[in-house]
Amino acid sequence: MLQLQEADTWKKPAATTWAAEFLLREGESREFLASWINSSAVHEAKKRRAKQVITCSFPCGKWLHMMGARASPGCELCKRARNMDLKATDGFPTETVAHIQSAGCKAQKKSVIGAHNRCWKYLIGAISTHSEATRDLEFIGGDKDRQIKQLWTETRIGNILPWDEIADEAERLLASDQANRQAPDDDHVDKEQEDDQVVDRDETDPYHEVIFGRRRPDSVAVDWTSKVLYVLEFKRTSDQRQNYRERGESRQRAQHDVLVKSLEKVAGEVDGENGGWRIKLIVFVGGTCGSVHAQTLNNNLKELGVVESKRNSVRKGLVHELLNAQDTVLCSYFAQRLGERGEGRSRKSTVEEAFQGLDSFE
């Protein structure tokens, strides 16, 4: 303690909390989190759930187990899904806030994907609306059910960068790298980040799925004036850890590495008036509880030609979309948990319901 006093001269506290660490992070748009919580347009129930997530007191299975209100911290929704599929119910994931907000919880997958699409739709709309008049930016790939090959052949860029050549180069890269390919960050994800690890494994498909399968980038933008092709990806991830953004960006860059390298190789071989194309990968990362790194987002918006006077309003809107999307996912969790409890069981009040007041979400 004496060494601590001499080193820090009591300018910093000797200890902190998860909530304090989260709220005091610099450059993470906390002013817009505050404006959302203080807004009269946001229902008090939504604010309460957000505060519970921030203070690590949201009544998920892990928290209820810690409070002695549940025998096991395992995810009830995953257990029910396995029962329905007649699979073994041992070893299912811990029911953490990160888990129920990830596609790793199969029962929550639809609402999680909907939350992702909601935030991305807002961001693309804001970029299109507030772009500089001099930019000729075309977005392709709004339909998630269509493979990138089909989208490519339906746009002008396919005449400049032939898809067959891109696919051949991708196959070559995948074949040469197959022996060393592994899930991103598996070597240095520690036990404390186990919840996020579940999210990553479910959301990060093999590299070939980005090109030859259904898992393609969220969008591709073509700047016809500057001859730049942008591969755009949005990552909605748990922001409980301080390094959420770096890990999210790292996973997305690894996932799209083969696609970007294939595009760069083909673009470099184009001559004449169709030559001179550049390929850039832009990754947007948003925390489930409203974390948006201001400088990184501003840099991305600048690169895509969003006028400077509108960048803060776009960031504010994204923070609010993330918070509203989180609440939709949490309400989905409550609705499914109550539905499970109502199947063949008495609906009398339990200790769990007493903690939250689950009878009314809004």
C-alpha positions in Angstrom: 0.0 0.0 0.0 2.9 2.4 0.8 4.4 1.7 -2.6 1.0 2.4 -4.2 0.8 5.7 -2.3 4.2 6.8 -3.4 3.7 5.8 -7.0 0.2 7.3 -7.6 0.2 10.0 -4.8 -3.5 9.1 -4.3 -4.5 10.7 -7.6 -6.2 7.5 -8.6 -8.3 5.1 -6.5 -6.7 1.9 -5.2 -9.6 -0.1 -6.5 -12.5 0.3 -8.9 -15.7 -1.4 -10.0 -16.9 -2.9 -13.3 -19.5 -0.1 -13.6 -17.0 2.7 -12.9 -14.5 1.3 -15.4 -17.2 1.1 -18.0 -18.6 4.6 -17.5 -15.2 6.3 -17.2 -13.7 5.0 -20.4 -12.6 8.0 -22.5 -13.7 8.5 -26.1 -16.5 5.9 -26.0 -19.4 8.3 -26.5 -20.6 8.2 -22.9 -22.2 11.6 -23.4 -24.7 10.0 -25.7 -25.3 7.1 -23.3 -26.2 9.8 -20.7 -28.5 11.7 -23.1 -30.3 8.4 -23.8 -30.7 7.6 -20.1 -31.9 11.2 -19.4 -34.3 11.3 -22.3 -38.0 11.6 -21.4 -38.7 9.8 -24.7 -37.1 6.6 -23.4 -39.3 4.4 -21.2 -38.1 4.0 -17.6 -38.1 0.2 -18.0 -35.6 0.5 -20.8 -33.4 2.7 -18.7 -33.6 0.3 -15.8 -32.5 -2.7 -17.9 -29.6 -0.7 -19.3 -28.5 0.4 -15.8 -28.6 -3.3 -14.7 -26.3 -4.3 -17.6 -23.9 -1.5 -16.8 -23.8 -2.3 -13.1 -23.5 -6.1 -13.7 -26.8 -6.7 -11.9 -29.0 -7.8 -14.8 -31.0 -10.9 -13.6 -29.5 -13.4 -16.1 -28.9 -17.0 -15.0 -25.4 -16.4 -13.8 -26.4 -13.5 -11.6 -29.4 -15.3 -10.2 -27.2 -18.3 -9.4 -24.7 -16.1 -7.7 -27.6 -14.6 -5.6 -28.8 -18.1 -4.7 -32.0 -17.9 -6.7 -31.2 -20.5 -9.2 -29.6 -23.9 -8.8 -27.5 -23.7 -12.0 -26.0 -20.8 -13.9 -26.5 -22.6 -17.2 -28.6 -21.0 -20.0 -32.3 -22.1 -19.7 -33.0 -21.3 -23.3 -30.2 -23.4 -24.6 -31.2 -26.2 -22.3 -34.8 -26.0 -23.6 -33.5 -26.0 -27.2 -31.5 -29.1 -26.6 -34.4 -30.8 -25.0 -36.5 -30.1 -28.0 -33.8 -31.5 -30.3 -33.4 -34.6 -28.0 -29.8 -33.7 -27.4 -27.8 -34.0 -24.1 -28.4 -31.2 -21.8 -25.1 -31.2 -19.9 -22.4 -28.7 -20.6 -24.6 -25.9 -22.0 -23.3 -22.3 -21.9 -23.4 -20.1 -18.8 -26.4 -17.7 -19.0 -24.4 -14.4 -19.0 -25.5 -11.1 -20.5 -22.9 -11.5 -23.3 -24.4 -15.0 -24.1 -28.0 -14.0 -24.3 -27.0 -11.1 -26.6 -25.1 -13.3 -29.0 -26.1 -15.7 -31.7 -24.4 -18.4 -29.6 -27.7 -18.6 -27.8 -29.7 -20.4 -30.5 -33.1 -19.2 -29.0 -31.9 -15.6 -29.2 -30.3 -15.8 -32.6 -33.1 -14.3 -34.6 -33.4 -11.3 -32.3 -29.6 -10.8 -32.2 -29.4 -10.8 -36.0 -32.3 -8.4 -36.1 -30.5 -6.1 -33.7 -27.4 -6.2 -35.9 -29.4 -5.4 -39.0 -31.2 -2.6 -37.3 -28.0 -0.8 -36.4 -26.4 -1.4 -39.7 -29.4 -0.2 -41.6 -29.3 3.0 -39.6 -25.6 3.5 -40.2 -25.8 2.9 -44.0 -28.8 5.3 -44.2 -27.0 8.0 -42.3 -23.9 7.7 -44.5 -25.9 7.9 -47.6 -27.9 10.9 -46.4 -25.0 12.9 -45.1 -22.4 12.1 -47.8 -20.6 15.0 -49.6 -22.2 16.0 -52.8 -19.0 15.4 -54.8 -18.9 11.7 -53.8 -20.3 9.1 -56.2 -20.7 6.3 -53.7 -22.8 3.3 -54.5 -23.7 0.7 -51.9 -24.3 -2.9 -53.0 -25.3 -5.9 -50.9 -28.4 -5.0 -48.9 -29.9 -8.4 -49.1 -28.3 -10.8 -46.7 -29.7 -13.9 -48.4 -27.8 -13.3 -51.6 -24.2 -14.5 -52.1 -21.6 -12.0 -53.0 -21.0 -13.7 -56.4 -24.6 -12.9 -57.4 -24.3 -9.4 -56.2 -21.0 -8.9 -58.1 -22.3 -10.0 -61.4 -25.3 -7.7 -61.2 -23.3 -4.5 -60.8 -20.9 -2.6 -63.0 -17.9 -3.5 -60.8 -18.2 -7.0 -62.1 -17.1 -5.8 -65.6 -14.0 -4.2 -64.1 -13.0 -6.8 -61.5 -14.2 -10.2 -62.9 -15.6 -12.5 -60.2 -14.1 -15.6 -61.8 -10.6 -14.1 -61.3 -11.4 -13.1 -57.7 -12.7 -16.6 -56.9 -9.6 -18.3 -58.5 -7.3 -16.1 -56.4 -9.3 -16.8 -53.3 -9.1 -20.5 -53.9 -5.4 -20.3 -54.3 -5.0 -18.3 -51.0 -7.2 -20.7 -49.1 -5.4 -23.8 -50.4 -2.0 -22.4 -49.4 -3.2 -21.2 -46.0 -5.4 -24.2 -45.1 -2.9 -25.9 -42.8 -2.4 -22.9 -40.7 -5.9 -21.6 -40.6 -7.5 -21.3 -37.1 -10.2 -19.2 -35.4 -9.0 -15.6 -34.7 -7.7 -14.8 -31.3 -8.0 -18.4 -30.0 -4.3 -18.3 -28.8 -4.8 -15.4 -26.5 -8.3 -15.3 -25.3 -8.1 -15.9 -21.6 -10.6 -17.6 -19.3 -12.1 -14.3 -18.2 -13.3 -13.7 -21.8 -15.0 -17.0 -22.2 -18.4 -15.4 -22.7 -17.1 -13.3 -25.7 -15.3 -16.4 -27.0 -18.7 -18.1 -27.4 -19.9 -15.1 -29.4 -16.9 -15.1 -31.6 -17.0 -18.8 -32.6 -20.6 -18.6 -33.6 -20.3 -15.4 -35.6 -17.0 -16.0 -37.3 -17.4 -18.4 -40.1 -14.6 -20.1 -42.0 -12.9 -17.7 -44.4 -14.2 -19.5 -47.5 -17.8 -18.8 -46.4 -17.2 -15.1 -47.0 -16.6 -15.7 -50.7 -18.2 -19.0 -51.6 -20.9 -19.3 -48.9 -23.6 -17.2 -47.3 -21.4 -15.2 -44.9 -20.5 -12.2 -46.9 -19.6 -8.6 -45.9 -22.4 -6.5 -44.6 -22.0 -4.3 -47.6 -19.7 -3.2 -50.4 -19.4 0.4 -51.4 -18.0 1.6 -54.7 -16.6 5.1 -55.1 -16.7 5.6 -58.8 -15.0 9.0 -58.7 -11.9 8.0 -56.7 -11.8 4.4 -57.9 -12.0 2.9 -54.4 -13.9 -0.3 -53.5 -14.8 -0.5 -49.8 -15.5 -3.7 -48.1 -17.8 -2.7 -45.2 -18.4 -4.8 -42.0 -20.3 -3.9 -38.9 -19.7 -5.8 -35.6 -22.1 -5.5 -32.7 -20.3 -7.1 -29.8 -20.3 -7.2 -26.0 -18.5 -4.1 -24.6 -18.0 -5.3 -21.1 -14.2 -5.5 -21.7 -12.2 -2.4 -22.4 -10.6 -4.0 -25.5 -13.9 -4.9 -27.2 -13.2 -2.7 -30.2 -9.7 -4.0 -30.9 -10.9 -7.6 -30.6 -13.9 -7.0 -32.8 -11.8 -5.3 -35.5 -9.2 -8.0 -35.4 -11.7 -10.7 -35.9 -13.3 -9.0 -38.8 -10.0 -8.2 -40.5 -9.0 -11.8 -40.2 -12.3 -13.0 -41.5 -12.2 -10.9 -44.6 -8.5 -11.2 -45.2 -8.8 -13.6 -48.1 -11.5 -11.6 -49.8 -9.5 -8.3 -49.5 -6.3 -9.9 -50.8 -8.1 -11.5 -53.7 -9.6 -8.2 -54.7 -6.3 -6.4 -54.4 -4.5 -9.0 -56.6 -7.2 -8.8 -59.3 -7.4 -5.0 -59.2 -3.6 -4.7 -59.5 -3.7 -6.7 -62.8 -6.2 -4.5 -64.5 -4.7 -2.2 -67.1 -6.0 0.8 -69.2 -8.9 3.0 -68.2 -10.2 0.4 -65.8 -7.0 0.3 -63.8 -6.0 2.1 -60.7 -8.6 0.7 -58.3 -7.9 0.5 -54.6 -9.4 -1.9 -52.1 -10.1 -0.8 -48.5 -11.7 -2.7 -45.6 -13.6 -0.6 -43.1 -14.8 -2.1 -39.9 -17.5 -0.5 -37.7 -17.6 -1.8 -34.1 -20.5 -1.0 -31.8 -20.8 -2.2 -28.2 -24.1 -3.7 -27.2 -24.4 -1.2 -24.3 -23.8 1.8 -26.5 -20.0 2.0 -26.7 -18.8 3.7 -29.9 -15.2 4.8 -30.2 -15.5 8.4 -31.3 -12.2 8.8 -33.2 -12.5 5.5 -35.0 -16.0 6.2 -36.1 -15.1 9.7 -37.2 -12.2 8.4 -39.3 -14.5 5.8 -41.0 -17.1 8.4 -41.7 -14.5 10.8 -43.1 -13.2 8.0 -45.3 -16.7 7.4 -46.7 -17.3 11.1 -47.3 -19.7 12.1 -44.5 -19.7 15.8 -44.0 -17.8 16.8 -40.8 -20.8 18.8 -39.4 -22.9 15.6 -39.3 -20.5 13.1 -37.9 -21.4 13.7 -34.2 -25.1 13.4 -35.0 -24.5 10.1 -36.8 -22.5 8.9 -33.8 -25.3 9.9 -31.4 -27.8 8.1 -33.5 -25.7 4.9 -33.6 -25.3 4.9 -29.8 -29.1 5.3 -29.3 -29.7 2.5 -31.9 -27.4 0.2 -30.1 -29.1 0.8 -26.8 -32.6 0.3 -28.2 -31.4 -2.8 -30.0 -30.0 -4.2 -26.8 -33.3 -3.6 -25.0 -35.2 -5.5 -27.8 -32.8 -8.5 -27.4 -33.3 -8.4 -23.6 -37.0 -8.3 -23.9 -36.8 -11.3 -26.3 -34.9 -13.1 -23.6 -37.5 -12.3 -20.9 -40.4 -13.3 -23.2 -38.8 -16.7 -24.0 -37.9 -17.3 -20.4 -41.4 -16.6 -19.2 -42.8 -18.7 -22.0 -40.6 -21.6 -20.8 -41.7 -21.1 -17.3 -45.4 -21.2 -18.4 -45.1 -24.5 -20.1 -46.5 -27.1 -17.7 -45.6 -25.1 -14.6 -47.4 -23.0 -12.0 -47.1 -19.2 -12.7 -47.0 -18.2 -9.1 -44.4 -15.7 -8.2 -40.8 -16.9 -7.8 -37.7 -15.3 -6.3 -36.4 -14.6 -9.9 -39.6 -12.7 -10.8 -39.3 -10.7 -7.6 -35.9 -9.5 -8.6 -37.0 -8.0 -11.9 -40.8 -7.7 -12.0 -40.9 -9.7 -15.2 -44.7 -9.2 -15.8 -44.2 -6.0 -17.6 -41.3 -5.3 -20.0 -42.4 -1.8 -21.1 
